């Protein structure tokens, strides 16, 4: 009986002690996780920007990182841009309205500007794209929610994977969850392309590649069957590769 009384008293003591302890507010913790990225070994600025759907130039600017964009394991990178005060945005928009109202272009000029914005990206003279491999497209691009951010092309293990356009390899590794062995190629300040689920990577980071060059072998790393997951990103955002690739 005495032992039972002692146990009950101890329980009351620890319950009271727990009620007096103050814990940090959860929102602070969640904000910290959502706004920062801890650099892991093997990651590059490009792969981190790719993972979070960001333009690598914005990510570099937010963290005051200059070319050649060197980062280090353990480093924390800000993955959200600085907030602009509402007053500053209002002032800027008001001044912009004044400038636009002061000098309006002719209606014909407006039509030309609108027409130029509607030009298809596949007609771009800066980039000529080729298919990264041959095979049936088993999954198409989808911009809805967590839809497919590229296309999946079925094939055989070991099948050649080609650079869809000339550029520079900015990531070669297996550090992005769900992509398996991945290669990311930078083609210009605007465009990147990605090649996932490879069995073997044949090019390293920093190497220049030409359009049609073999850069990997098809595999099933991070996938259920041999396939190539191919993406094109413009300013860090996924676009439909079928709008850029030639028909075949």
Secondary structure as UniProt FT lines:
FT   HELIX           2..20
FT   HELIX           26..35
FT   STRAND          36..38
FT   TURN            41..42
FT   HELIX           45..51
FT   TURN            52..53
FT   HELIX           56..62
FT   TURN            63..64
FT   TURN            67..69
FT   TURN            73..74
FT   STRAND          76..78
FT   HELIX           86..102
FT   HELIX           107..117
FT   HELIX           121..123
FT   STRAND          137..139
FT   TURN            145..146
FT   STRAND          151..154
FT   TURN            157..158
FT   STRAND          160..162
FT   STRAND          167..173
FT   TURN            177..179
FT   STRAND          181..186
FT   STRAND          191..201
FT   TURN            205..206
FT   STRAND          208..209
FT   TURN            211..212
FT   STRAND          214..219
FT   TURN            221..222
FT   STRAND          227..234
FT   TURN            235..236
FT   STRAND          237..239
FT   HELIX           241..243
//
